[in-house]
């Protein structure tokens, strides 16, 4: 508190990522998480902003995906939510770009799907939407490709139908359609197959006809045709049978 974020940043810069990484490893994730809690979200965010995306990325690379994920686990969804809210969507997207999509995906994989689903639930539609908008459809597609269809479906399953539908509504048809375009038929098809007909049908019903139609419109006829071809008749028919026709 008395050193100020600028001084803390200078100390960390002088120590360098490797020594800082050794220090955090000695602290362990639990104590490091409690330090962040003691600093509070505002001061922690101020320190990280002073570090800047490149130094923060160098630190995370030295920590490695597992230690980084363990620290986030120790912080918990609510404190992490407060911290990301302090960063805002733009700075968070700068961090993701500095980390690189493969490392970011590895960190998320190390956090596991249920915990990541709980994080997204804590962020809520507005914060999650602002981060996704800032990263952009192409960047999100790289992240989802790195995480894999099964893991992505696991996040949605943990999040649940109603919160997922609320999140898609926050994205709107345009952004969701752009995401589908950037994912491409193969990845989107794998995700839908991993979700299964029941959950996909419930999602479509929860989103409602207008939003679902606007996504189809934004994604474009060619992409939707290719997606249905990728999903295959059994999945598409099962989705239809389980109530989507009502929507």
N, C-alpha and C positions, 0 to 999 in steps of 0.2 A: 504493500500500500504506500509506503513512504518512498520507495525507489522510483515509482512511476513506470508506466508501460515503456516509455522511451529508453529508460535505463535498463530495464529487464531485457529489452530487445538487444541493446548493446552488449550486455553480458552474454546472452545466448549467441550472438554473432561472433563474439570473441572466442567463446568455447568451441563453436562449430557444431555441425549436426552430429558428428560421430560421438564426441564427448557428451553432448546433451543426450543423445540416444542411450549411451552407457548409464548416464545418471538416472534417466527415466526407467530404464530396466532395473536399476538398483532400487528405485522407489517402489516399483511394481505397479500394476494397473489400479489396484484399490486405493493406494495412497495418492497416486497421481489424480485419480478421479475426485478424491476428497479435497485435493489442492484446488482443482478447478471449481469445486463447489464453494470452497472458502473464498476464492478470488471473486466469485460471482460471475454471471454471464457477461455483464457489461464490461468489467475490467478484463476478463479473459478475451473477449472479442476485440477489445482495444489493443491488447498485446499482440494478438494474432494479426490484426490489421497492420500494426507497426512492423511485424515480421515481414509482411507482404507474402504474396502467393509463392514466390520462388523459394524463400528460406523455409516457409512452412512445408512445402513439398519436399525439400531436402531432408527435413526432420522426419517426415512421415516415411520417406524412403528408407531412412536409417532405422526407424522403429520397426519397419516391416508391417505387413498387413495384420498379423495376429496380435501383436502388442497394441497396435492402433485400435483394432476392434475390441480388445480387452479393456482398454481405457474407456472407450465409448460405452461398453457394457457396464463398467463400474460407475460411470456418470449417470446412466439410466436414460430412458426416453424423455422425461420431462426436462431435465437439465440440458440435455442435448438439444431439445426443441428450443429452449430459451436462448441457447448459444447461437444456433443457426438463425433464429429470428433476429438476434443482434447483428449477425453478419449481413443478413438480407440476401435476396436471390442473386443479385449481381456479383457480390464478393464471393459467395459460395460457388458460383459458376466459375469464377476466376481461379479459385482453389482447385476445383475439379480439373480444369484445363491444365493447371500447373502440375498436378499430380500425374496427369495422363489417364486416359480411360482404362487401360489395363490394370494399373495400380488401384484406381478407385474401385473397379469391379472386384479386385482381390480383397480389398478391405471389406466391402459389403458382403462378399461370400463368407469371409471369416466371421462376420457379425452373425450370420445365419438368417434364414428366411423369417422365422417367427419374430425374432427381435427386430429385424428391419421392418416387418409389417407393423409392429408396435410403434416404431419410430415414425413411420408415415402417418399412423393414426394420431400420434402426439403432435406432429407438425400441423395436421389438419389440411383441408383442401387449399386454403389461400396460400400458406407458406410453401407447401409442396408445389402448387401451381406456379408460384413466382420463381422457384428454383428451376423447375422444368422449362419454363419459358426462357429463363436466362441461359440455361445450358443449350437449349435449342433442340429441335427434332433429330438432327444428325448426330449430335453429341449423345443424346439419350439412347439413340439406336446403337451406338458403339458400346455404351455401358451395358445395355440389355443383352447385346450379343456376347459380351464378356461374362456376364452373370449366367447366361444360359436360360432356356425356356422353362425348364423345370423349377429352377430357383425363383424366377420371376413369377411363375404361377403360384409358388409357395407363398410369396409376399402377398399376392392378391387374396389367396385363401385365408391367410392370417388376418388380413385387413377386413375381410367380409364384404358382402354384396352391397349393402347400403352405403358404407363409407367409400367404396370403390366407385360406385355410381355418382356419388357427390363429387369425388375428385375428377371424374371424367366430365361432369357438368361444369366444373370450374375451368377445365381445359377448353371446353366448348368443342363444337364439331370441327372447326378449322384446325386447331392445334392437334386434336386427336387424329384427324384425317392425315395431317402432315406426319405424325408419328407412325401411323400405319404405312404410309408411303415410304418412309425412311427405313422402317423395319424390313420392308419387303415381304412378299408372300411367304417365303420359306420360314423366316423367323416368326412372323405373326401366326402362321399355321401351326408351328410347333408349340407356341404359347397357348393357342386356343385348344389344341389337342391335350396339352398338359392340364389345362383348366377343366376339360371335360365338358360334355354337352349340358349336364345339369347346371353347373355353376355359370357357364356362358349364357344359357337361356335365362337364368335368374337375373344375371347382370343386364341383359338386353331389356328385360321387363322393368327392372329398377330404373334404368336410364330413360325409358319411355320412347315412344315412337318418333317424336320430333328430333330428339338428340341423336338417336340411332340413325335416323335418315340423314341428318346433317353430316354425320361422320362418313357415311357411305358416299354422300355427295362430294365431300371434301377429298376423300381418298381417291375417288374417280372410278369409273366403270371398269377400266382395264385392271386396276389393282384388285378390286373386289372380285372380279372374275377369276383372276389368278389365285387369289386367296382361297376362294371356294374350291378351286381345283387342287390346291395344296392340302386343304383340310380333308378332302375326299368326301364321297357320298355318305359314308356311314356317320361321320362326325356331323356333317351339315344336316343330314336327315334327323339324327338324334337331337340336335339342337332345336330343330323345328318341332319335333314330336313333343319335347318337354316344355312346351308352352309358349315358345317365341311367336308362334302363329297368332296367339291372342294379342300380342303387342303389335 
